[in-house]
Amino acid sequence: MIQMVIENGHKGGAWVGICGELGADLTLTDTFVEMGIDELSVSPSCILPIRKKIREHS
């Protein structure tokens, strides 16, 4: 369902993001990036670990 939201949001020209604990789950970061998510909205304490994970994925 998340993939469907991403695809349809992009078709409509919208950014698609995930926020909260789901967005901060490091075990899902690679999956979200591969799915094409545009934004992960997380608490300030999670920004650096998420950023590191995304950079490692690239």
C-alpha positions in Angstrom: 0.0 0.0 0.0 2.9 2.4 0.7 4.3 1.7 -2.8 0.9 2.5 -4.3 0.7 5.8 -2.4 4.2 6.7 -3.6 3.5 5.9 -7.2 0.1 7.6 -7.3 1.4 10.6 -5.4 4.3 11.0 -7.9 1.9 10.6 -10.8 -0.1 13.5 -9.4 3.1 15.6 -8.8 3.1 15.3 -5.1 5.9 14.7 -2.7 5.3 11.6 -0.5 6.7 11.3 3.0 6.6 9.1 6.0 6.8 10.5 9.5 7.0 9.4 13.1 8.4 6.1 14.4 7.9 4.3 11.1 10.0 6.9 9.3 12.7 6.6 12.0 12.9 2.8 11.7 16.4 2.2 10.4 15.5 -1.4 9.3 13.1 0.1 6.8 15.2 3.0 5.5 16.7 1.1 2.6 13.2 -0.2 1.6 11.7 3.3 1.7 14.5 4.7 -0.4 14.1 1.9 -3.0 10.4 2.6 -3.1 11.1 6.2 -4.0 9.9 8.0 -0.9 10.7 11.7 -1.0 10.9 12.5 2.7 11.3 10.9 6.1 10.2 13.2 8.9 11.8 12.1 12.1 12.7 13.6 15.5 15.9 15.5 15.7 17.7 12.7 17.6 17.1 10.4 14.6 18.3 12.7 11.8 22.0 11.7 11.8 21.5 7.9 11.9 18.9 8.1 9.1 21.1 10.4 7.1 24.0 8.0 7.5 21.9 5.0 6.4 20.6 6.8 3.3 24.2 7.8 2.3 25.4 4.2 2.8 22.5 3.1 0.5 23.5 5.4 -2.4 
